[in-house]
Amino acid sequence: DIAIQHGASVPWLRPASLSDDSSNVEDAVIDLLNNYKKINVYFDSVLLLQPTSPFRKPETIREAVLMHRDIGYSVVSINKVYFKPSWYRTVDAQGNLCSPSIFKTIDISESEPIYKLNGAIYIATTKQLITNKSFYSDPTKALLMDSPIESIDIDTP
């Protein structure tokens, strides 16, 4: 509403079902693509840059776009995790440290690098996004963002 009050052109608004905190971003993007389809506008691919990752650099975005163009499938940004699974613990009802049961079933070497999605860049072909209802396909190419600043997500505590 504020954007419209200040003169922004807003051809579509997301339905309320896609506008709350628990809404899936992929569903919102697919809804937007469907609105464009109604006016015969089609896109080969979709690049999602979430506003909660404001420190990514233009050259990193370019790198992701070129990677996607070269390979033709999904690209998502990741960064290295410096905490190993063996360092994580849960606390039981009595306040005792426990090893999480999930890590008992995962065989990850302490020397093997671990990465996490950082939410900065997602790219998929429109077909992949609509078919999978996800920016991830099989396979999905990882774009490693080495800079801890670029990987900051302002929604992360």
TAFEN-V900933 format. One record per residue. N is the residue number from 1. RES is the residue in one small letter. SS is DSSP state (hx for helix, st for strand, lp for the rest). PHI is phi in degrees with one decimal (999 if undefined). BURIAL is b if it has 16 or more other ideal C-beta (glycine too) atoms within 10 Angstrom, else e. Layout:
# TAFEN-V900933
{{N;RES;SS;PHI;BURIAL} {N;RES;SS;PHI;BURIAL}}
This chain:
# TAFEN-V900933
{{1;d;lp;999;e} {2;i;hx;-63.4;e} {3;a;hx;-61.7;e} {4;i;hx;-64.4;e} {5;q;hx;-60.4;e} {6;h;lp;-100.3;e} {7;g;lp;95.8;e} {8;a;lp;-70.5;e} {9;s;lp;-86.3;e} {10;v;lp;-126.4;e} {11;p;lp;-68.7;e} {12;w;lp;-140.6;e} {13;l;lp;-113.4;e} {14;r;lp;-65.1;e} {15;p;lp;-65.1;e} {16;a;hx;-55.0;e} {17;s;hx;-64.8;e} {18;l;hx;-111.1;b} {19;s;lp;-118.5;e} {20;d;lp;-100.5;e} {21;d;lp;-62.5;e} {22;s;lp;-93.0;e} {23;s;lp;-68.2;e} {24;n;lp;-89.2;e} {25;v;hx;-62.7;e} {26;e;hx;-61.1;b} {27;d;hx;-63.0;e} {28;a;hx;-66.2;b} {29;v;hx;-67.2;b} {30;i;hx;-63.0;b} {31;d;hx;-60.2;e} {32;l;hx;-62.7;b} {33;l;hx;-60.3;b} {34;n;hx;-65.4;e} {35;n;hx;-64.9;e} {36;y;hx;-64.6;e} {37;k;hx;-59.0;e} {38;k;hx;-62.4;e} {39;i;lp;-109.2;e} {40;n;lp;60.7;e} {41;v;lp;-114.5;e} {42;y;lp;-127.6;e} {43;f;lp;-125.5;e} {44;d;lp;-73.0;e} {45;s;st;-141.9;b} {46;v;st;-127.0;b} {47;l;st;-112.3;e} {48;l;st;-106.7;b} {49;l;lp;-117.8;b} {50;q;lp;-73.8;b} {51;p;lp;-67.6;e} {52;t;lp;-79.1;e} {53;s;lp;-121.3;b} {54;p;lp;-80.6;e} {55;f;lp;-102.6;e} {56;r;lp;-65.8;b} {57;k;lp;-93.3;e} {58;p;hx;-55.4;e} {59;e;hx;-67.7;e} {60;t;hx;-71.0;b} {61;i;hx;-62.8;b} {62;r;hx;-58.7;e} {63;e;hx;-58.7;b} {64;a;hx;-64.5;b} {65;v;hx;-63.8;e} {66;l;hx;-64.3;e} {67;m;hx;-61.1;b} {68;h;hx;-61.9;b} {69;r;hx;-61.8;e} {70;d;hx;-70.8;e} {71;i;hx;-96.8;e} {72;g;lp;81.0;e} {73;y;lp;-137.4;b} {74;s;lp;-61.8;b} {75;v;st;-132.7;b} {76;v;st;-131.4;b} {77;s;st;-87.6;b} {78;i;st;-136.8;b} {79;n;st;-141.0;b} {80;k;st;-71.8;e} {81;v;st;-101.1;e} {82;y;lp;-98.6;e} {83;f;lp;-102.6;e} {84;k;lp;-85.8;e} {85;p;hx;-54.6;e} {86;s;hx;-67.5;e} {87;w;hx;-85.6;e} {88;y;lp;-84.5;e} {89;r;lp;-142.2;e} {90;t;st;-110.0;e} {91;v;st;-123.0;e} {92;d;lp;-80.8;e} {93;a;lp;-60.9;e} {94;q;lp;-91.2;e} {95;g;lp;87.2;e} {96;n;lp;-90.0;e} {97;l;st;-71.8;e} {98;c;st;-136.3;e} {99;s;lp;-79.3;e} {100;p;lp;-60.8;e} {101;s;hx;-63.0;e} {102;i;hx;-61.3;e} {103;f;hx;-76.7;b} {104;k;hx;-74.1;e} {105;t;lp;-100.5;e} {106;i;lp;-104.4;e} {107;d;lp;-102.7;e} {108;i;lp;-118.1;e} {109;s;lp;-64.9;e} {110;e;lp;-64.7;e} {111;s;lp;-95.6;e} {112;e;lp;-77.8;e} {113;p;lp;-63.9;e} {114;i;st;-121.7;e} {115;y;st;-127.5;e} {116;k;st;-134.4;e} {117;l;st;-64.5;b} {118;n;st;-108.5;b} {119;g;st;76.2;b} {120;a;st;-80.1;b} {121;i;st;-142.3;b} {122;y;st;-133.1;b} {123;i;st;-135.7;b} {124;a;st;-148.9;b} {125;t;st;-68.1;b} {126;t;hx;-59.7;b} {127;k;hx;-60.8;e} {128;q;hx;-61.6;b} {129;l;hx;-61.6;b} {130;i;hx;-69.9;b} {131;t;hx;-66.6;e} {132;n;hx;-91.1;e} {133;k;lp;52.9;e} {134;s;lp;-159.1;e} {135;f;lp;-78.3;b} {136;y;lp;-96.6;b} {137;s;lp;-131.8;b} {138;d;lp;-113.8;e} {139;p;lp;-91.7;e} {140;t;lp;-126.5;b} {141;k;st;-85.3;b} {142;a;st;-90.8;e} {143;l;st;-107.1;b} {144;l;st;-76.4;e} {145;m;lp;-102.9;b} {146;d;lp;-71.6;e} {147;s;lp;-77.3;e} {148;p;lp;-63.3;e} {149;i;lp;-66.5;e} {150;e;lp;-61.5;b} {151;s;lp;-88.8;b} {152;i;lp;-65.2;b} {153;d;lp;-112.5;b} {154;i;lp;-69.9;e} {155;d;lp;-87.3;e} {156;t;lp;-85.8;e} {157;p;lp;-65.1;e}}
